[in-house]
Amino acid sequence: MSWAKSLGLLELLFSAAFVIFYALYIFKVINAAKKLNSPYAAVFIKLIPRTLLFALLIVALLGPSFGETPKEIKSIGKDIYFAVDLSASMNAFDIAPTRLEKVKFELKKIAAAFNSDRVGLIIFSSEAFVQCPLTYDKSAFNLFLETLNTNLVPRSGTDFSAPLEVAMKKISKEEKADSKQKSKIIILISDGEDFGENTISLANKIEEKEIKLFTLGIGTKKGSKIRGKYQYKKDRQGNDVVTKLNPKMLKKLAATTGGKYFEISENRNDVSRLINTIANIEGELRDTKKIDAASNKYFYFLGLALILFLLDFLFRHKTLRI
C-alpha cells in the first residue's frame, strides 16, 4: 500500500485534539458519576468504535492507494523556436536596462509557462545560427539565453529571412509523416529594422506549411542611443545614432502568415497575451504509454467511517445510570 501524503502536522494536531477532548469528556463523566454514586463503566463502551471512526478518517485523509489499474499516459506538446535579433540596435536602452536584457528576462517567463513543450533558440542579425536546439530542458535553455550578446553575430544589418529560413528547415527536418505543423511555432523578436529581400517569400512558405509565426517588437517610438564599448554608436558624420521601434515589417509578417504581432514598449507589454495565445494552440501527440498505477482508495475508509458514525448516532447508550 502506498500513500498520497505522509502523516503530517495537520493529522497529528487532529489526533492530539481527539485524545485531549475525549479524555476530558471521560474525566467529566467519571467525575459526575462519582458525585452521584453511579456506575460509569458504560463511558468506555463507545470509546473503541469512536476511536476506530477517527482512525478511518485519518487514513482516508492520507490517501491510501492499493491495487493496480491500467492507465494511458499521453505526451502532448508543441515545438517553439525563439528567433532573437542580436544586431547592435538591441543594445539601445529605451527599454530598461536594454532591449536585449529585457528580451532575455521575458523569454525565461515564456519558456517557464510551457514545461511540457520543447523550446529552441535562434540568434540572428544578417545571418542566423541555432544557439540552442529544441529541448525540454528549460535550465539548459536559460543558460544559452544568459550568454546572448550582440557580439555573437556579424554586425552588418538585420535580415529577418535568415532566422525564418533556419527555423523552417529545422522544423521540416524533424517533421514526421503524421506530424501536425500547427503545433510548430516561430516567435521572431526584434526592434523591426529589416534589410532582407526574401522575408515575405519565406513568410508565404511558412504560411503554406501552416507553421505559426508570431512577432514581438521591442523598443519605443522615441528611441534611444546605442551604447558601444567606449562610447555611443555614431554614423559617418559623427552624430549619435538613434534607433526607434519600427513595427511595420513585424506587423506585415504576422498578417502574411495569419499570426499576431505583440509589443514591448514604454507603456505596453504583451508577453502575457503572447503566452495565452500560444497556450490556446493545440499540441501534437508525441507518445502514448500504458502503465499500471495504484489508485487512491480513500473512499472505502471514508465509507466505513460514515457507517460507524451513523451507528453511533442511531444506537445511543446511557453513560450514567441514576
C-alpha positions, -999 to 999 in steps of 0.1 A, spaced: 0 0 0 12 35 -8 0 69 5 -8 101 -13 7 120 16 26 113 48 15 117 84 20 155 88 14 182 113 -23 186 104 -31 149 111 -10 150 144 -29 181 155 -63 164 148 -51 132 167 -39 152 197 -72 172 197 -92 140 196 -73 124 225 -74 155 247 -111 163 242 -122 127 246 -100 123 277 -117 155 291 -151 140 282 -143 107 301 -129 126 331 -161 148 332 -184 117 331 -164 98 357 -163 128 380 -201 133 377 -207 96 382 -186 95 414 -206 125 428 -239 108 420 -226 74 433 -235 59 399 -216 33 378 -196 48 349 -182 17 331 -205 24 301 -185 55 292 -158 32 278 -182 12 256 -182 37 227 -145 46 231 -134 18 208 -158 24 178 -153 62 181 -115 58 181 -118 35 151 -140 60 133 -114 87 139 -86 64 127 -105 57 95 -109 94 88 -72 99 93 -64 70 69 -88 84 43 -71 118 46 -37 103 39 -50 88 6 -42 51 7 -35 35 -27 -35 -2 -35 -44 -25 -64 -32 -17 -99 -53 0 -126 -41 3 -162 -38 40 -173 -30 55 -206 -5 84 -204 -4 107 -234 25 131 -241 13 162 -259 34 192 -267 44 220 -291 78 230 -306 86 267 -301 116 284 -318 125 318 -305 145 339 -330 162 368 -313 177 398 -330 213 404 -319 220 434 -341 237 464 -324 203 483 -320 193 457 -294 218 475 -270 195 505 -270 183 514 -235 149 529 -242 136 497 -226 154 493 -194 180 480 -188 185 474 -225 162 459 -252 182 427 -252 183 422 -214 145 428 -213 140 402 -240 161 376 -221 141 383 -189 107 379 -207 118 347 -226 125 330 -193 89 336 -183 76 324 -216 97 292 -215 86 285 -179 50 287 -190 54 257 -213 70 229 -193 57 201 -215 68 218 -247 102 219 -265 119 253 -269 148 263 -291 168 294 -296 180 310 -329 201 342 -330 205 365 -360 214 398 -375 224 395 -412 230 357 -406 212 332 -383 225 304 -361 209 278 -339 221 287 -304 200 261 -286 183 232 -304 148 221 -294 149 208 -259 126 200 -229 154 211 -206 144 247 -196 175 250 -174 198 244 -204 177 268 -225 181 295 -198 219 290 -198 220 296 -235 198 326 -231 221 342 -205 250 341 -229 232 362 -255 250 394 -265 254 414 -297 289 402 -303 278 367 -311 267 376 -347 281 397 -376 272 433 -374 261 441 -409 224 449 -407 193 428 -399 177 402 -422 145 386 -410 147 360 -438 178 343 -422 162 331 -390 129 322 -407 147 300 -432 168 283 -404 137 277 -382 117 263 -412 145 239 -421 149 227 -386 111 222 -382 109 204 -416 138 181 -407 121 169 -375 87 166 -392 71 131 -391 46 117 -415 17 122 -391 31 155 -376 9 185 -371 26 216 -384 1 237 -365 19 227 -333 51 243 -346 57 279 -336 82 305 -345 85 337 -324 105 364 -342 118 391 -317 133 423 -330 131 461 -330 118 459 -365 147 471 -387 147 446 -416 170 448 -446 164 414 -461 150 408 -496 134 374 -492 115 379 -460 80 380 -475 86 350 -498 97 329 -468 67 341 -448 45 328 -476 62 294 -474 57 294 -436 20 302 -441 17 274 -466 32 249 -442 7 261 -415 36 269 -391 25 295 -366 46 327 -368 43 354 -341 63 386 -340 74 405 -309 86 441 -313 107 458 -286 116 494 -283 99 528 -282 88 554 -308 111 579 -292 140 555 -294 174 560 -278 211 560 -285 231 527 -288 258 520 -262 291 509 -276 321 496 -258 335 530 -250 310 555 -265 277 558 -282 275 544 -317 279 572 -343 271 575 -380 296 585 -407 291 622 -400 300 617 -363 264 620 -350 250 597 -324 228 570 -339 192 569 -325 173 537 -330 135 536 -328 110 507 -328 99 501 -364 70 476 -362 59 479 -399 76 447 -412 69 427 -380 32 435 -384 33 426 -421 49 393 -413 23 385 -387 -5 394 -412 10 374 -440 12 342 -420 -21 346 -401 -1 352 -369 -2 381 -344 20 410 -336 29 417 -300 50 445 -285 71 456 -255 73 493 -254 73 522 -228 36 517 -219 29 482 -233 39 447 -225 21 419 -245 41 390 -231 11 377 -210 -11 379 -241 15 361 -261 17 333 -236 -21 329 -236 -21 328 -274 5 301 -275 -13 281 -248 -45 281 -269 -27 263 -298 -33 226 -299 -3 205 -291 9 174 -310 5 139 -296 41 127 -293 38 94 -274 13 71 -257 22 47 -229 2 24 -208 12 20 -171 -2 1 -141 -10 26 -114 -22 21 -79 -55 41 -74 -65 61 -44 -90 41 -23 -97 67 3 -135 63 -2 -135 28 13 -122 41 46 -144 72 44 -175 50 38 -166 28 68 -162 59 89 -196 71 78 -213 38 87 -197 39 122 -209 75 126 -245 65 117 -244 35 141 -230 57 168 -258 82 162 -287 57 160 -277 34 189 -275 55 220 -262 42 253 -267 58 287 -234 68 301 -247 74 336 -273 53 353 -292 70 382 
